[in-house]
């Protein structure tokens, strides 16, 4: 932790000038969200055409994710002295991911069972548009266990970077990381090259993040302009039920998990408030992955743990999707007057443990996972998803936010389990609040990127 201490000493000796509030990224993103809502409401057609701004922002950020994840994981593995430690860390992380996923599935199940948002709708499946599922059917058909397993393995070395998906890059980085550790001293030039390259990547990413307010503005203007507030309509109770379920999972389940490990969920959310607002605006967790990697290291979590657990969580810890799956499925059953037995629901939960993980890296993952689940479950007609199309964009924001919060908490918890979290730094940073923006670009970022276990 020598580099981190040196950077901290440098910061204390040269305290940064506090930026004016309107220069803060989270304030700019918040303004972009508000302007997007206004444009979508006043000029809906024009707002719907601004989708390109949100899509462009996500694409320019996504092109950086694969190399950043690769460098972070490889450098994290090479910084761990014993390779057995890597396997133990991943095993603990996966155990936590599956435990949280089960709780998330049960949260959605309990919420829809208690509040019953679909009861009384009396929808006849024969009256629904079957053409709606066509665009999701192909993706859903590739979400079985074997296709999902094979998807992790890229066709070629560089093929892992072509689509920019986290899973193949994660697999390749772990293999290369172990290879470099095995090679020893002859591989040191490669390690130094990856360190230098990672500095360039984060510096470039810092520049691209200046476009976040524009991306959030375009994405929100599209959502309101295309679907409109009226799209909520009679499904408003369903949305409210979903947001209540997600809120319970975040503030009660994750809050208790954080408290059990000696840190405050509220302070952590305040620390990553910029990332929360960006995810709210874009309905995607991908744009904030590189920033989250840096911030969690800044919290005192060792680079090796952060680099392994966070990318893995993006693929295996989709708790927002898990809440959505049980809630949406049971809602459709209620709306179409379909009674499910205890054993049918139990089988449904087991199936969703697979489909929620198979959604990783798939565009519109929550909706695709729902289609995949209903395709296997013959009791509920797949055509029922036509009911949800109009409001899915509004629900995708809650899915992404829930998964973001869950992964941030999971990284800190696993780091504490592994003794890889400096509790003094964690407490000091959470009490201080979000780090100054200057620490995500230039020299301070370089110092931060050099944190080693």
SVG drawing of the C-alpha trace seen along z (x, -y; Angstrom):
<svg xmlns="http://www.w3.org/2000/svg" viewBox="-61 -27 74 56">
<polyline fill="none" stroke="black" stroke-width="0.4" points="0.0,0.0 3.1,-2.3 2.0,-4.0 -1.4,-4.7 0.1,-6.2 2.4,-8.4 -0.5,-9.6 -2.5,-10.3 0.4,-12.2 0.7,-14.2 -3.0,-15.1 -2.8,-16.1 0.2,-18.4 -1.5,-19.8 -5.2,-19.8 -7.3,-20.2 -9.3,-23.4 -13.0,-22.6 -14.7,-22.8 -17.8,-24.9 -20.9,-22.8 -21.8,-23.0 -18.4,-21.6 -19.2,-18.4 -20.0,-15.5 -23.0,-14.3 -24.6,-17.8 -24.1,-17.9 -25.6,-14.4 -28.5,-15.4 -29.1,-18.5 -28.9,-16.3 -31.6,-14.0 -33.9,-16.9 -33.5,-18.5 -34.1,-15.1 -37.4,-14.7 -38.5,-18.2 -37.6,-17.7 -39.3,-14.3 -42.5,-15.7 -42.7,-18.9 -41.3,-17.6 -41.9,-13.8 -41.0,-13.2 -37.8,-15.2 -37.0,-13.6 -37.4,-10.1 -34.9,-10.9 -32.3,-11.8 -31.8,-8.1 -28.6,-8.3 -26.9,-10.4 -27.4,-7.8 -26.5,-5.0 -23.3,-6.8 -22.2,-7.5 -22.7,-3.9 -20.8,-2.7 -17.8,-4.9 -17.5,-3.9 -18.1,-0.2 -15.2,-0.2 -12.9,-0.9 -14.4,1.7 -12.8,4.9 -9.1,3.7 -9.6,2.1 -11.1,5.3 -8.3,7.3 -5.5,5.1 -7.1,4.8 -7.6,8.6 -4.2,9.6 -2.4,7.1 -4.6,8.1 -3.7,11.8 0.0,11.1 0.0,9.0 -1.3,11.9 1.7,13.9 0.0,17.3 -2.4,18.4 -4.4,20.4 -5.5,17.1 -7.1,16.2 -9.2,19.3 -10.3,18.8 -11.3,15.2 -13.4,16.2 -15.0,19.1 -16.1,16.8 -17.3,14.2 -19.4,16.7 -20.9,18.0 -21.9,14.5 -23.3,13.8 -25.5,16.9 -26.7,16.2 -27.7,12.6 -29.4,13.9 -31.5,16.3 -32.5,13.5 -33.3,11.2 -35.5,13.9 -37.4,14.4 -37.7,10.6 -39.5,10.3 -41.6,13.4 -42.8,12.0 -43.5,8.5 -45.7,9.7 -47.4,12.2 -48.3,9.7 -49.2,6.7 -50.8,8.7 -50.4,6.0 -51.8,8.3 -54.9,9.5 -58.1,8.3 -56.6,7.5 -58.2,10.6 -56.1,10.5 -56.8,13.1 -53.4,14.3 -55.2,14.7 -55.6,10.9 -51.9,10.1 -49.5,9.4 -47.3,12.4 -44.9,10.5 -43.5,8.7 -41.4,11.7 -39.7,12.2 -36.9,9.8 -36.0,11.5 -36.6,15.1 -33.1,15.6 -31.2,14.2 -33.3,16.2 -32.7,19.5 -29.0,19.1 -29.3,18.8 -29.2,22.5 -26.4,23.8 -24.2,25.3 -24.5,22.2 -23.8,20.0 -20.7,22.0 -19.4,22.1 -20.0,18.3 -17.5,17.7 -14.7,19.2 -13.7,16.9 -13.1,18.3 -9.7,16.6 -7.4,14.6 -8.4,11.3 -12.0,12.4 -12.7,11.8 -12.3,8.1 -14.4,7.9 -17.8,7.8 -16.6,6.1 -18.5,8.5 -17.1,9.0 -17.4,12.8 -15.0,13.9 -12.5,11.1 -12.8,12.2 -11.9,15.8 -9.0,14.8 -7.6,12.4 -7.6,15.1 -5.8,17.5 -3.2,14.9 -2.8,13.7 -2.0,17.2 0.4,17.6 2.3,14.5 2.5,15.6 3.9,18.9 6.4,17.4 7.9,15.3 10.7,12.8 10.7,13.2 7.2,11.8 8.0,8.7 8.2,6.5 4.7,7.5 3.5,6.6 5.1,3.2 3.6,2.7 0.2,3.5 0.6,1.1 1.5,-1.7 -1.3,-0.8 -3.8,-0.8 -2.8,-4.3 -3.5,-5.4 -6.8,-3.6 -8.0,-5.2 -6.9,-8.7 -8.7,-8.2 -11.8,-7.0 -11.7,-10.1 -12.0,-12.2 -14.9,-10.2 -16.8,-10.5 -17.2,-14.3 -19.9,-13.3 -21.9,-11.5 -24.4,-14.4 -25.1,-14.4 -25.6,-10.7 -27.9,-10.8 -29.9,-13.7 -30.3,-11.8 -31.3,-8.5 -33.9,-10.1 -35.3,-12.3 -35.8,-9.1 -37.4,-7.2 -40.0,-9.9 -40.5,-10.9 -41.1,-7.4 -43.0,-5.8 -44.3,-8.9 -45.5,-9.1 -48.9,-7.8 -47.2,-4.5 -47.2,-3.7 -51.0,-3.9 -52.6,-0.9 -49.2,0.8 -48.2,-1.9 -48.9,0.4 -46.7,3.1 -43.8,0.5 -44.4,-0.7 -44.3,2.9 -41.0,3.5 -39.4,0.3 -40.5,1.2 -39.0,4.7 -35.7,3.3 -35.7,0.7 -36.2,3.4 -33.3,5.4 -30.9,2.5 -31.7,0.7 -32.7,3.6 -30.8,6.7 -27.6,4.9 -27.9,2.4 -27.8,5.3 -25.0,6.9 -23.0,3.7 -23.7,3.1 -22.7,6.7 -19.3,5.9 -18.9,2.6 -19.6,0.0 -22.5,-2.2 -24.5,-1.5 -25.7,-5.1 -22.1,-6.4 -21.1,-4.0 -24.0,-5.1 -23.0,-8.7 -19.4,-7.9 -20.5,-6.4 -23.3,-9.0 -22.0,-10.0 -22.0,-6.4 -25.6,-6.0 -26.8,-8.9 -25.1,-7.8 -26.7,-4.4 -30.0,-6.0 -29.7,-8.0 -28.4,-5.3 -30.2,-2.2 -26.9,-0.4 -24.1,0.4 -21.4,0.8 -20.5,-2.9 -19.4,-3.1 -17.4,0.1 -14.0,-1.5 -14.8,-4.3 -16.1,-1.8 -12.8,0.2 -10.9,-2.9 -13.2,-4.1 -13.3,-0.7 -9.5,-0.7 -9.6,-4.2 -11.8,-2.9 -8.9,-0.7 -9.9,2.6 -6.8,4.3 -6.5,4.1 -6.3,7.9 -9.7,8.4 -11.4,5.5 -10.1,6.6 -11.4,10.1 -14.7,9.6 -16.2,6.6 -16.0,7.9 -17.3,11.3 -20.1,9.5 -21.1,7.8 -21.7,11.3 -22.9,13.3 -24.5,10.9 -27.4,9.4 -29.7,9.0 -31.9,6.3 -32.7,8.8 -33.3,11.5 -35.9,9.4 -37.5,8.6 -37.7,12.2 -39.9,13.5 -41.9,10.4 -42.7,10.1 -43.4,13.8 -45.8,14.0 -47.4,10.7 -48.2,12.3 -49.6,15.3 -51.9,13.1 -52.9,10.9 -53.8,14.0 -55.5,15.8 -53.0,18.7 -52.6,20.4 -49.2,21.9 -48.6,24.6 -45.9,24.5 -43.7,27.0 -44.2,25.0 -42.9,21.9 -40.0,23.8 -39.0,25.1 -39.4,21.5 -36.9,20.3 -34.4,23.0 -34.7,22.1 -34.2,18.4 -30.9,19.1 -29.6,20.1 -31.5,17.6 -30.5,14.7 -26.8,15.6 -27.2,16.3 -28.4,12.8 -24.9,11.4 -23.7,9.4 -27.1,9.7 -28.7,6.4 -31.9,5.9 -30.8,8.7 -33.7,8.5 -36.3,8.9 -34.4,11.6 -34.0,13.5 -37.7,13.3 -38.4,14.6 -35.9,17.5 -37.7,18.4 -41.2,18.4 -40.0,20.4 -39.0,23.2 -42.0,22.8 -45.1,23.8 -47.6,22.8 -47.4,19.1 -47.7,18.1 -44.6,16.3 -46.8,13.9 -47.6,12.3 -44.5,10.2 -46.3,7.9 -48.0,6.5 -44.6,5.3 -43.0,3.9 -44.3,0.3 -42.8,0.0 -39.7,2.1 -37.5,-0.9 -38.7,-2.4 -38.1,0.8 -34.6,1.4 -33.3,-1.6 -34.2,0.0 -32.7,3.3 -29.4,1.6 -29.3,-0.5 -30.0,2.6 -27.2,4.6 -24.8,1.7 -25.4,1.3 -25.2,5.0 -21.8,5.3 -20.3,2.4 -21.3,3.9 -20.1,7.4 -16.6,6.2 -16.2,4.5 -17.5,7.5 -15.3,10.0 -12.3,7.7 -13.1,7.7 -13.4,11.5 -10.0,11.8 -8.3,9.3 -7.7,7.2 -9.4,4.1 -7.7,1.3 -10.5,0.5 -8.9,-2.9 -8.9,-3.9 -12.4,-2.6 -13.8,-4.6 -11.9,-7.7 -12.9,-7.7 -16.6,-7.0 -16.7,-9.8 -15.0,-12.1 -17.4,-11.4 -16.8,-11.1 -13.2,-11.8 -12.4,-14.9 -12.8,-14.5 -9.1,-15.2 -8.3,-11.8 -9.7,-10.1 -7.3,-11.6 -3.7,-12.7 -1.0,-12.0 -3.3,-11.2 -4.9,-8.4 -1.5,-7.0 -0.6,-6.9 -3.9,-5.2 -3.6,-2.7 -0.3,-1.6 -2.0,-0.4 -0.8,3.2 -1.9,5.8"/>
</svg>
